[in-house]
Amino acid sequence: MKETLPRQGTSRKPANSRKPTNSRKPGTSRKSSASRRPSASHRPSVSHRPSRRAVVLIAGAGLALAALVVTGVTVLGNSESDSRVASLDGHPVTRDELLFHMRRLAPTVRNELRNEYDLRGTIDWNAKAGDRTALQRLEGRALDEIWRDKSTLVLAEEQGLVDSVDHADFLAELARENESRAKAVAAGRTVYGVTEFSPDEYYTHRLTELTTSLKKRLGANADGPLRVTDADVRHAFDSDRDAWSANATTYTYAKLVVPVPADAAEDYAAGLQRRVAAAKGLADVAPEEPGARLTTDTYDGSGSTGLNTHDQDLMAVLGKLRTGEVSAPVTGTGQITYYELDGRSVDEDKAFAAYSQRIRQSLVEEKFDQYLQRRVDDSDIDVDVSALGAINAEDVQQ
């Protein structure tokens, strides 16, 4: 996935733009203090006026309480905006969420930087790697992942698969899942998979499940964005038959096994290779090599995906040869083997039947990737550059 730099010049509403909590609706009037005085008939016969000192203390306490309330409202009101570093179509990306992805991707980015810039030792996130610091590169990769993953979660929310796309709710869901698994273990019930998820493990698990469900749901209806028809599958097969025909291809081939003499010189293999390359075919080489065995056989390719190692190795050799071509030498214990492809034939009906489901799946995955990328491209993405700049290397290493 390409790296995305934060969009420059993005604007955010200042924290003081929200209405104060003690504002009144226009047009409403407050009664004057005189209208709220008790009538003379209800005045007590004995007056107990507070002292001037008491009045000052009460007034001071009231002002302090009012200031405390206003401060509390301001802090609570601004806590969400202070933690937000970006948004996608109005869905917030918090600082904790960005750091979560940066820490997940840090090992990958470290390895990439070492390979690309031939770096050794510990990576200094504040050092320049090309035109940006390593930390800026990590931030870019993390944001790229967030745009795609958040778009997947929003899509899942639209389809009713999740109730929230917020990172805090993800952590709450993780806690509930781990609590449920702990209770199941304590009760002696079977728990499939790990008994306790780490945040990274659960994030991958959850996103994979949602992606699988989205692919099924969005391809189920005839007008669904991921719908793949039988005609689509057939067209993909016809467009690249060689790639989809391995398990339905019959190979006819010759096999030459040449024993290596016990007292063979060090350049024996090189000399044999020259003689094979100079001959018209393996049939011309066999009579000239002492103890050589030339056989012919056919192979239908059906074992290439099984557990038979010999079939897999044979398929790896024959699948790369053109008709009449001789393979590179295959060195074994005390012998050298060559293969020559005499011909191949494909049972197209068998090949299509064997691969149609895999072709369909690959087309759905391709459509999903394109569909999701279009959503990302069309999204309203906002990045708070100053909030992003406040993240340092120590934050990533925690």
TIPA-38630 format. One record per residue (C-alpha): residue in three letters; x, y, z. Coordinates in steps of 0.5 Angstrom, whole numbers. Example, Ala and Ser with C-alpha at 12.3 -4.5 7.8 and 13.67 -1.06 7.14 Angstrom:
<recs>
  resn   east  north     up
   ALA     25     -9     16
   SER     27     -2     14
</recs>
This chain:
<recs>
  resn   east  north     up
   MET      0      0      0
   LYS      3      7     -2
   GLU      5     12      4
   THR      0     18      5
   LEU      3     24      7
   PRO     -2     28     12
   ARG     -6     33      8
   GLN     -3     40      9
   GLY     -7     46     10
   THR    -13     42     13
   SER    -17     46     18
   ARG    -21     44     24
   LYS    -26     48     28
   PRO    -23     51     35
   ALA    -25     49     41
   ASN    -28     55     43
   SER    -33     55     38
   ARG    -38     51     41
   LYS    -43     54     45
   PRO    -42     56     52
   THR    -46     51     57
   ASN    -49     57     61
   SER    -52     61     54
   ARG    -59     62     54
   LYS    -64     62     48
   PRO    -66     69     45
   GLY    -72     72     48
   THR    -72     69     54
   SER    -73     74     60
   ARG    -71     73     67
   LYS    -75     76     73
   SER    -72     82     76
   SER    -69     81     83
   ALA    -75     86     86
   SER    -80     81     83
   ARG    -78     75     87
   ARG    -78     79     94
   PRO    -83     76     99
   SER    -88     81    101
   ALA    -88     85    107
   SER    -94     80    110
   HIS    -89     75    110
   ARG    -83     78    113
   PRO    -80     75    119
   SER    -81     79    125
   VAL    -74     78    127
   SER    -69     80    122
   HIS    -62     76    122
   ARG    -58     79    117
   PRO    -51     76    115
   SER    -45     79    117
   ARG    -40     83    111
   ARG    -35     77    112
   ALA    -40     72    111
   VAL    -43     75    105
   VAL    -36     76    102
   LEU    -34     68    104
   ILE    -41     66    101
   ALA    -39     70     94
   GLY    -32     67     94
   ALA    -35     60     94
   GLY    -40     61     89
   LEU    -35     64     84
   ALA    -30     58     86
   LEU    -35     53     84
   ALA    -38     57     78
   ALA    -30     57     76
   LEU    -30     49     77
   VAL    -36     48     73
   VAL    -34     52     67
   THR    -27     49     67
   GLY    -30     42     68
   VAL    -35     43     62
   THR    -29     45     58
   VAL    -24     40     59
   LEU    -30     34     58
   GLY    -32     38     52
   ASN    -25     39     49
   SER    -22     32     51
   GLU    -25     28     44
   SER    -22     34     40
   ASP    -16     34     43
   SER    -15     26     42
   ARG    -17     27     35
   VAL    -11     27     30
   ALA    -15     26     24
   SER    -22     24     21
   LEU    -25     20     15
   ASP    -32     22     13
   GLY    -33     25     20
   HIS    -31     18     23
   PRO    -25     20     28
   VAL    -18     17     28
   THR    -16     18     35
   ARG     -8     19     38
   ASP     -9     12     41
   GLU    -11      9     35
   LEU     -6     12     30
   LEU      0     10     36
   PHE     -4      3     36
   HIS     -2      2     28
   MET      4      5     28
   ARG      7      0     34
   ARG      4     -5     29
   LEU      8     -3     23
   ALA     14     -1     27
   PRO     18     -8     25
   THR     16     -8     18
   VAL     18     -1     17
   ARG     24     -2     20
   ASN     26     -8     16
   GLU     24     -4     10
   LEU     29      2     12
   ARG     34     -3     13
   ASN     34     -6      6
   GLU     32      1      2
   TYR     38      5      6
   ASP     43      0      8
   LEU     42      2     15
   ARG     45     -2     21
   GLY     44     -3     28
   THR     38      1     32
   ILE     33      5     27
   ASP     33     13     30
   TRP     26     15     28
   ASN     28     22     28
   ALA     34     21     23
   LYS     32     23     16
   ALA     31     17     11
   GLY     31     20      4
   ASP     27     26      4
   ARG     23     25     11
   THR     25     22     18
   ALA     24     15     19
   LEU     18     17     24
   GLN     14     21     18
   ARG     15     15     14
   LEU     12     11     20
   GLU      6     16     20
   GLY      5     15     13
   ARG      4      8     13
   ALA      0      8     19
   LEU     -5     13     16
   ASP     -5      9      9
   GLU     -7      3     13
   ILE    -12      7     18
   TRP    -16     10     11
   ARG    -17      3      8
   ASP    -19     -1     15
   LYS    -23      5     17
   SER    -27      5     10
   THR    -28     -3     11
   LEU    -31     -2     18
   VAL    -35      4     16
   LEU    -37     -1     10
   ALA    -39     -6     15
   GLU    -43     -2     20
   GLU    -47      0     14
   GLN    -48     -7     13
   GLY    -50     -8     20
   LEU    -44    -13     21
   VAL    -41     -8     27
   ASP    -44     -3     31
   SER    -39      2     32
   VAL    -32      4     28
   ASP    -29      7     34
   HIS    -22      5     37
   ALA    -25      5     44
   ASP    -31      1     42
   PHE    -26     -4     39
   LEU    -22     -4     45
   ALA    -28     -5     49
   GLU    -30    -11     45
   LEU    -23    -14     46
   ALA    -24    -14     53
   ARG    -31    -17     53
   GLU    -28    -23     48
   ASN    -22    -24     53
   GLU    -27    -24     59
   SER    -32    -29     55
   ARG    -26    -34     54
   ALA    -23    -34     61
   LYS    -30    -36     63
   ALA    -30    -41     58
   VAL    -24    -44     60
   ALA    -25    -44     68
   ALA    -32    -47     66
   GLY    -28    -53     62
   ARG    -31    -51     56
   THR    -27    -52     49
   VAL    -24    -45     47
   TYR    -22    -45     39
   GLY    -16    -41     38
   VAL    -12    -37     43
   THR    -15    -37     50
   GLU    -13    -29     50
   PHE    -12    -25     45
   SER     -7    -19     44
   PRO    -10    -12     41
   ASP     -6    -14     35
   GLU     -8    -21     34
   TYR    -16    -19     36
   TYR    -15    -13     31
   THR    -13    -18     25
   HIS    -18    -23     27
   ARG    -24    -18     27
   LEU    -22    -15     21
   THR    -21    -22     17
   GLU    -28    -24     19
   LEU    -31    -18     17
   THR    -28    -17     10
   THR    -30    -25      9
   SER    -37    -23     11
   LEU    -37    -17      7
   LYS    -35    -20      0
   LYS    -40    -25      1
   ARG    -46    -20      3
   LEU    -44    -15     -3
   GLY    -43    -21     -8
   ALA    -50    -24     -6
   ASN    -55    -20    -10
   ALA    -55    -19    -18
   ASP    -53    -12    -17
   GLY    -48    -13    -12
   PRO    -42     -9    -13
   LEU    -38    -15    -12
   ARG    -42    -20    -16
   VAL    -38    -25    -21
   THR    -42    -28    -26
   ASP    -41    -35    -29
   ALA    -39    -31    -36
   ASP    -34    -27    -32
   VAL    -30    -34    -29
   ARG    -30    -37    -36
   HIS    -27    -30    -39
   ALA    -22    -30    -34
   PHE    -20    -38    -35
   ASP    -20    -37    -43
   SER    -15    -30    -42
   ASP    -10    -34    -38
   ARG    -11    -42    -39
   ASP     -4    -44    -38
   ALA     -4    -41    -31
   TRP    -11    -45    -29
   SER     -9    -51    -33
   ALA     -3    -54    -29
   ASN     -8    -60    -25
   ALA    -11    -62    -32
   THR     -5    -62    -36
   THR     -2    -69    -39
   TYR      6    -69    -40
   THR      9    -74    -44
   TYR     17    -74    -42
   ALA     23    -77    -43
   LYS     28    -78    -36
   LEU     35    -79    -37
   VAL     39    -82    -30
   VAL     46    -82    -31
   PRO     50    -85    -25
   VAL     56    -81    -23
   PRO     63    -85    -23
   ALA     66    -86    -16
   ASP     73    -83    -19
   ALA     69    -78    -23
   ALA     73    -71    -23
   GLU     71    -65    -20
   ASP     69    -62    -27
   TYR     65    -69    -29
   ALA     58    -65    -28
   ALA     60    -59    -32
   GLY     63    -64    -38
   LEU     56    -68    -38
   GLN     52    -61    -38
   ARG     56    -59    -44
   ARG     55    -66    -48
   VAL     47    -66    -46
   ALA     47    -59    -49
   ALA     51    -61    -55
   ALA     46    -67    -57
   LYS     40    -66    -61
   GLY     36    -70    -55
   LEU     37    -74    -49
   ALA     36    -81    -53
   ASP     43    -79    -57
   VAL     46    -78    -50
   ALA     44    -84    -47
   PRO     48    -89    -51
   GLU     55    -85    -50
   GLU     54    -85    -42
   PRO     56    -91    -38
   GLY     50    -94    -34
   ALA     46    -88    -36
   ARG     38    -90    -36
   LEU     33    -87    -41
   THR     26    -88    -40
   THR     19    -85    -42
   ASP     13    -83    -38
   THR      7    -79    -38
   TYR      4    -75    -32
   ASP     -3    -72    -31
   GLY     -1    -66    -26
   SER     -6    -69    -21
   GLY     -1    -69    -16
   SER      2    -62    -16
   THR     -3    -60    -10
   GLY     -2    -66     -6
   LEU      3    -68     -1
   ASN      7    -72     -6
   THR     14    -69     -6
   HIS     16    -73    -12
   ASP     10    -70    -16
   GLN     11    -63    -14
   ASP     18    -63    -16
   LEU     17    -67    -22
   MET     11    -61    -24
   ALA     16    -56    -22
   VAL     21    -58    -28
   LEU     16    -60    -33
   GLY     11    -54    -32
   LYS     17    -50    -34
   LEU     19    -53    -41
   ARG     17    -52    -48
   THR     16    -58    -52
   GLY     23    -61    -54
   GLU     27    -57    -49
   VAL     31    -61    -44
   SER     31    -59    -37
   ALA     37    -56    -32
   PRO     41    -62    -29
   VAL     38    -65    -22
   THR     43    -67    -18
   GLY     42    -73    -13
   THR     46    -77     -9
   GLY     51    -81    -14
   GLN     47    -79    -20
   ILE     45    -73    -24
   THR     38    -73    -28
   TYR     35    -69    -34
   TYR     28    -69    -36
   GLU     26    -67    -44
   LEU     19    -65    -45
   ASP     16    -69    -51
   GLY      9    -66    -51
   ARG      3    -64    -47
   SER     -4    -64    -47
   VAL    -10    -60    -43
   ASP    -17    -63    -42
   GLU    -20    -56    -42
   ASP    -27    -58    -38
   LYS    -23    -62    -33
   ALA    -19    -55    -32
   PHE    -25    -51    -32
   ALA    -28    -55    -27
   ALA    -22    -56    -22
   TYR    -20    -48    -22
   SER    -27    -45    -23
   GLN    -28    -44    -16
   ARG    -21    -41    -15
   ILE    -22    -36    -21
   ARG    -29    -34    -18
   GLN    -25    -32    -11
   SER    -20    -29    -14
   LEU    -24    -24    -18
   VAL    -28    -23    -12
   GLU    -22    -21     -8
   GLU    -20    -16    -14
   LYS    -27    -13    -14
   PHE    -27    -12     -7
   ASP    -20     -9     -7
   GLN    -22     -4    -13
   TYR    -29     -2     -9
   LEU    -25     -1     -3
   GLN    -20      4     -6
   ARG    -25      8     -9
   ARG    -29      9     -3
   VAL    -22     11      0
   ASP    -21     16     -6
   ASP    -28     19     -5
   SER    -27     20      2
   ASP    -27     26      6
   ILE    -20     26     10
   ASP    -18     31     15
   VAL    -11     31     18
   ASP     -9     35     24
   VAL     -2     37     22
   SER     -1     40     29
   ALA     -3     34     33
   LEU      1     29     28
   GLY      7     33     29
   ALA      6     32     37
   ILE      7     25     36
   ASN     15     23     38
   ALA     19     17     38
   GLU     18     16     45
   ASP     11     15     44
   VAL     12      9     39
   GLN     17      6     43
   GLN     12      5     49
</recs>
